[in-house]
Amino acid sequence: MKTLIAAAFALSTLATSALAELKAGAKAPDFTAPAFLAGQPFTYKLADALKKGPVVVYFFPAAHTSGCNLEAHLFSDAIDQFKAAKATVIGVTAGNIDELAAFSAETEHCGGKFPVAADPGARIARQYDATLVAKPNWSSRTSYVIAQNGEIAHVYSNLNPNDHVTQTLNAVKALKK
């Protein structure tokens, strides 16, 4: 029985993120990355985005995988609510980066409503302590709300994609209060 419990624990640990994500109040690491919006390449700069308002940086494991497809679709559906709160959204991934141009344009995913950035080797994800234990060169599913002053206002890390939009949207709205 102890062996079975230990094996179950080991498997659950491999599937989770590092769980050492940056905490609210910390300064968000600045980054520049190759990105796509509606299939078009550009260079994304966090510092430039923060000049316009708060930024939701959501890390996801890989384009064109079931959980990531759902998460991108949920962010796409809610993008007008983020815009109404003066926030922008950027998805960042280290997985399947060769598929990001298509992923950013496909209506069932991002639908051209927000950009996604490539993070080769999970360099950015490591700065944000957002990598998978089982695949350290892949991003975990961790979402950050970064206030306009560059401080992390909210962190939510969960491999289940369902609550990331609600968590980050509520945190963005709380910045206005």
LUMZA-59354 format. One line per 3 residues: number of its first residue (from 1); their letters; for each residue x, y, z of N, C-alpha, C. Coordinates in steps of 0.001 Angstrom, whole numbers. Example, Ala and Ser with C-alpha at 12.3 -4.5 7.8 and 13.67 -1.06 7.14 Angstrom:
1> AS> 13190 -5690 7800 12300 -4500 7800 13200 -3300 7800; 12850 -2250 7080 13670 -1060 7140 12900 30 7870
***
This chain:
1> MKT> 817 -1188 0 0 0 0 866 1259 0; 1942 1253 827 2828 2406 872 3465 2652 -485; 3807 1569 -1197 4401 1694 -2523 3418 2324 -3491
4> LIA> 2164 1927 -3424 1134 2480 -4290 933 3964 -4025; 902 4359 -2762 751 5767 -2401 1961 6565 -2877; 3148 6031 -2686 4365 6721 -3138 4374 6882 -4647
7> AAF> 3939 5853 -5380 3890 5933 -6837 2876 6973 -7290; 1729 7014 -6658 703 8007 -7011 1214 9419 -6749; 1906 9608 -5629 2471 10915 -5308 3527 11321 -6339
10> ALS> 4374 10389 -6719 5423 10679 -7699 4820 11086 -9032; 3798 10366 -9467 3149 10712 -10729 2484 12077 -10676; 1825 12391 -9570 1169 13690 -9468 2198 14807 -9431
13> TLA> 3341 14566 -8831 4397 15558 -8780 4971 15818 -10173; 5137 14776 -10963 5671 14953 -12302 4754 15772 -13189; 3469 15689 -12971 2505 16375 -13814 2288 17820 -13404
16> TSA> 2786 18237 -12258 2517 19580 -11772 3623 20538 -12162; 3333 21798 -11951 4353 22807 -12166 5286 22810 -10968; 6294 23610 -11046 7281 23651 -9980 6707 24202 -8670
19> LAE> 5575 24880 -8709 4898 25434 -7542 5749 26441 -6784; 6687 27052 -7447 7520 28072 -6823 7333 29395 -7549; 6131 29575 -8116 5881 30768 -8907 6181 32031 -8112
22> LKA> 6421 33117 -8827 6680 34393 -8179 5451 34815 -7384; 5641 35559 -6338 4552 35948 -5445 4062 37363 -5745; 2829 37630 -5369 2271 38971 -5498 3169 39952 -4762
25> GAK> 3385 41105 -5367 4256 42123 -4802 5657 42101 -5376; 6057 40975 -5973 7387 40878 -6590 7406 41680 -7884; 8572 42123 -8268 8733 42813 -9551 8696 41760 -10655
28> APD> 7857 41975 -11653 7756 41037 -12775 8998 41158 -13659; 9626 40055 -13995 10769 40121 -14907 10333 40667 -16276; 11073 41623 -16773 10777 42177 -18093 11221 41166 -19151
31> FTA> 10526 41141 -20274 10937 40246 -21350 10506 40798 -22702; 11232 40365 -23696 10937 40620 -25104 10948 39259 -25767; 9957 39013 -26640 9875 37685 -27251 9240 37762 -28630
34> PAF> 9616 36821 -29516 8927 36725 -30804 7485 36287 -30546; 6544 36949 -31211 5129 36662 -30947 4331 36696 -32249; 3072 36272 -32120 2156 36271 -33262 801 36787 -32811
37> LAG> 184 37576 -33669 -1184 38032 -33474 -1894 37834 -34800; -2948 37039 -34784 -3706 36719 -35999 -2784 36177 -37094; -1781 35402 -36692 -860 34780 -37628 303 35651 -38066
40> QPF> 300 36914 -37673 1352 37840 -38089 2442 37949 -37024; 3707 37819 -37427 4804 37900 -36455 5091 39345 -36038; 5515 39508 -34808 5986 40795 -34306 6821 40527 -33062
43> TYK> 7443 41543 -32539 8218 41407 -31316 7411 41980 -30163; 7130 41145 -29182 6367 41568 -28005 7331 42069 -26942; 6998 43211 -26349 7806 43777 -25264 6892 44061 -24087
46> LAD> 7113 43377 -22988 6294 43573 -21802 6318 45036 -21362; 7473 45666 -21381 7583 47062 -20938 6653 47970 -21745; 6541 47733 -23034 5650 48543 -23871 4187 48290 -23522
49> ALK> 3842 47032 -23280 2459 46690 -22931 2064 47325 -21599; 2977 47367 -20648 2672 47938 -19334 2436 49444 -19395; 2937 50102 -20402 2686 51547 -20562 1205 51808 -20807
52> KGP> 490 50805 -21316 -927 50952 -21657 -1853 50525 -20525; -1337 49761 -19548 -2173 49275 -18453 -1678 47935 -17950; -2472 47289 -17088 -2066 45990 -16556 -1992 44931 -17655
55> VVV> -1196 43917 -17403 -985 42849 -18382 -1218 41495 -17712; -1960 40648 -18397 -2106 39256 -17981 -1119 38455 -18820; -147 37852 -18165 808 36971 -18822 425 35565 -18388
58> YFF> -82 34792 -19350 -444 33418 -18985 460 32450 -19726; 1109 31599 -18937 1978 30568 -19479 1142 29322 -19721; 1386 28676 -20856 684 27430 -21161 1678 26443 -21745
61> PAA> 1460 25137 -21519 2458 24136 -21920 2752 24071 -23415; 1733 23985 -24278 2026 23807 -25708 803 24110 -26570; 1041 24791 -27666 -25 25061 -28635 -563 23750 -29194
64> HTS> -1833 23768 -29536 -2520 22627 -30147 -2541 21386 -29263; -2684 21593 -27962 -2948 20492 -27049 -4280 20801 -26369; -4977 19794 -25908 -6373 19982 -25491 -6563 21055 -24417
67> GCN> -5819 21012 -23341 -5977 22012 -22282 -5607 23406 -22742; -4565 23507 -23541 -4113 24812 -24029 -5081 25379 -25060; -5655 24512 -25872 -6678 24954 -26823 -7857 25556 -26071
70> LEA> -8308 24868 -25024 -9438 25346 -24236 -9103 26673 -23561; -7938 26749 -22943 -7551 27970 -22238 -7486 29160 -23191; -6878 28974 -24351 -6804 30060 -25332 -8202 30490 -25769
73> HLF> -9076 29524 -25985 -10446 29835 -26381 -11161 30632 -25287; -10977 30248 -24037 -11612 30962 -22926 -11092 32399 -22821; -9786 32592 -22990 -9244 33956 -22985 -9792 34746 -24177
76> SDA> -9879 34108 -25325 -10423 34773 -26512 -11866 35225 -26278; -12670 34354 -25694 -14072 34692 -25408 -14190 35870 -24442; -13233 36021 -23538 -13303 37053 -22498 -12491 38304 -22822
79> IDQ> -11886 38359 -23988 -10946 39448 -24270 -11592 40830 -24169; -12849 40960 -24554 -13497 42273 -24450 -13634 42722 -23004; -13806 41787 -22087 -13874 42137 -20665 -12517 42615 -20156
82> FKA> -11446 41992 -20633 -10105 42452 -20255 -9854 43848 -20819; -10237 44069 -22074 -10053 45380 -22685 -10853 46444 -21953; -12068 46112 -21531 -12894 47068 -20789 -12223 47466 -19476
85> AKA> -11434 46564 -18918 -10692 46838 -17685 -9310 47415 -17986; -9071 47775 -19244 -7806 48393 -19697 -6603 47467 -19583; -6853 46151 -19632 -5770 45172 -19526 -5536 44491 -20869
88> TVI> -4304 44075 -21081 -3972 43276 -22259 -3596 41874 -21802; -3663 40940 -22735 -3383 39531 -22469 -2309 39058 -23434; -1374 38275 -22918 -362 37622 -23760 -204 36186 -23254
91> GVT> -300 35230 -24164 -6 33846 -23847 1452 33576 -24174; 2123 32814 -23339 3538 32501 -23545 3728 31001 -23414; 4428 30396 -24381 4668 28961 -24321 6054 28595 -24840
94> AGN> 6567 27515 -24283 7825 26946 -24763 7568 25696 -25600; 6313 25256 -25661 5975 24022 -26370 5312 24269 -27710; 5701 23508 -28711 5141 23588 -30066 5208 25010 -30628
97> IDE> 6332 25678 -30410 6426 27077 -30828 6373 27252 -32343; 6666 26192 -33083 6572 26269 -34536 5110 26336 -35006; 4165 26126 -34098 2741 26147 -34442 2040 27421 -33970
100> LAA> 2775 28363 -33408 2141 29539 -32809 1479 30469 -33812; 2023 30623 -34991 1396 31507 -35985 -19 31029 -36282; -170 29755 -36565 -1500 29203 -36839 -2376 29264 -35596
103> FSA> -1829 28902 -34452 -2575 28898 -33192 -3149 30286 -32895; -2362 31322 -33181 -2801 32687 -32882 -3954 33140 -33771; -4077 32543 -34940 -5088 32976 -35908 -6363 32141 -35880
106> ETE> -6267 30903 -35470 -7410 29985 -35538 -8524 30414 -34594; -9749 30515 -35125 -10878 30990 -34325 -11190 30087 -33143; -10899 28811 -33227 -11166 27928 -32097 -10132 28070 -30983
109> HCG> -9091 28865 -31214 -8068 29101 -30193 -8027 30599 -29879; -6996 31287 -30265 -6857 32717 -29967 -7747 33585 -30852; -8022 33133 -32034 -8894 33868 -32938 -8384 35240 -33328
112> GKF> -7098 35464 -33216 -6540 36760 -33572 -6881 37857 -32583; -7385 37495 -31411 -7829 38499 -30440 -6750 38924 -29444; -5736 38102 -29267 -4621 38443 -28387 -3387 37691 -28888
115> PVA> -2210 38207 -28570 -989 37566 -29062 -530 36394 -28205; 275 35551 -28829 976 34479 -28130 2458 34600 -28476; 3293 34355 -27470 4732 34529 -27641 5457 33194 -27514
118> ADP> 6506 33061 -28288 7353 31869 -28257 8427 32048 -27184; 8648 30987 -26441 9630 30994 -25369 10567 29791 -25524; 11437 29822 -26546 12323 28683 -26778 13155 28349 -25545
121> GAR> 13123 27068 -25168 13900 26618 -24019 13345 27074 -22680; 12163 27675 -22683 11483 28130 -21452 12294 29168 -20685; 13012 30004 -21396 13832 31052 -20760 12960 32012 -19941
124> IAR> 11866 32484 -20531 10968 33408 -19824 10251 32673 -18700; 9770 31476 -18988 9064 30690 -17971 9951 30473 -16750; 11236 30248 -16949 12146 30063 -15810 12240 31342 -14979
127> QYD> 12262 32507 -15625 12321 33777 -14886 11080 33941 -14005; 9969 33378 -14458 8710 33472 -13727 8428 32225 -12877; 9396 31341 -12780 9212 30081 -12050 7947 29377 -12508
130> ATL> 7794 29266 -13819 6585 28685 -14412 6944 27582 -15402; 7682 26575 -14923 8023 25440 -15776 7432 24163 -15183; 7265 23175 -16048 6753 21879 -15605 7880 21049 -15007
133> VAK> 7583 20331 -13947 8578 19474 -13321 8995 18365 -14283; 8007 17735 -14931 8296 16611 -15821 8960 17045 -17121; 8710 18269 -17542 9299 18808 -18773 9819 20210 -18483
136> PNW> 10996 20330 -17882 11488 21643 -17461 11740 22633 -18593; 11740 22170 -19828 11874 23093 -20953 10519 23485 -21524; 9447 23167 -20788 8090 23564 -21169 7507 24440 -20077
139> SSR> 6615 25306 -20468 5918 26170 -19520 4882 25378 -18743; 4644 25800 -17523 3527 25251 -16758 2269 26030 -17159; 1170 25776 -16502 -42 26566 -16730 -166 27506 -15526
142> TSY> 499 28637 -15640 528 29639 -14580 181 30989 -15181; -730 31694 -14517 -1170 33008 -14997 -781 34086 -13998; -268 35176 -14534 127 36331 -13723 -663 37547 -14158
145> VIA> -1079 38342 -13194 -1598 39678 -13483 -509 40626 -13018; -42 41449 -13950 1022 42400 -13645 418 43795 -13685; 514 44502 -12567 -2 45865 -12475 839 46784 -13361
148> QNG> 298 47927 -13683 982 48850 -14580 2335 49292 -14040; 2531 49250 -12722 3819 49617 -12138 4859 48500 -12236; 4479 47369 -12845 5415 46271 -13048 5446 45251 -11929
151> EIA> 4608 45426 -10914 4557 44458 -9817 3506 43397 -10092; 3801 42193 -9649 2844 41103 -9791 1710 41340 -8791; 495 41392 -9319 -672 41635 -8486 -1387 40337 -8122
154> HVY> -1240 39315 -8960 -1968 38067 -8735 -1264 36931 -9470; -1287 35753 -8852 -714 34555 -9462 -1725 33420 -9314; -1898 32664 -10376 -2751 31483 -10309 -2075 30375 -11101
157> SNL> -1779 29258 -10433 -1110 28138 -11079 -1941 26879 -10874; -2401 26318 -11997 -3208 25109 -11944 -3194 24515 -13347; -2899 23231 -13463 -2878 22612 -14789 -4260 22539 -15423
160> NPN> -5305 22631 -14626 -6659 22681 -15168 -6879 24080 -15747; -7214 24198 -17030 -7329 25513 -17669 -8603 26288 -17337; -9555 25676 -16690 -10886 26267 -16556 -10975 27565 -15771
163> DHV> -10169 27781 -14745 -10337 28955 -13890 -9353 30091 -14134; -8460 29947 -15076 -7453 30990 -15296 -8068 32316 -15724; -9056 32282 -16588 -9679 33521 -17052 -10406 34198 -15895
166> TQT> -11205 33448 -15157 -11947 34022 -14028 -10994 34605 -12994; -9956 33852 -12655 -8974 34310 -11665 -8303 35615 -12103; -7837 35651 -13338 -7097 36834 -13785 -8022 38030 -14028
169> LNA> -9207 37784 -14556 -10139 38882 -14793 -10565 39516 -13470; -10856 38706 -12475 -11201 39254 -11146 -10037 40062 -10557; -8821 39579 -10753 -7649 40295 -10240 -7437 41619 -10963
172> VKA> -7668 41644 -12266 -7552 42884 -13043 -8602 43887 -12553; -9822 43429 -12382 -10879 44316 -11899 -10581 44848 -10501; -9942 44029 -9661 -9594 44453 -8307 -8542 45566 -8307
175> LKK> -7746 45639 -9364 -6737 46706 -9455 -7391 48079 -9544; -8581 48128 -10057 -9300 49397 -10237 -9879 49923 -8930; -10006 49058 -7936 -10658 49443 -6676 -9720 50166 -5755
***
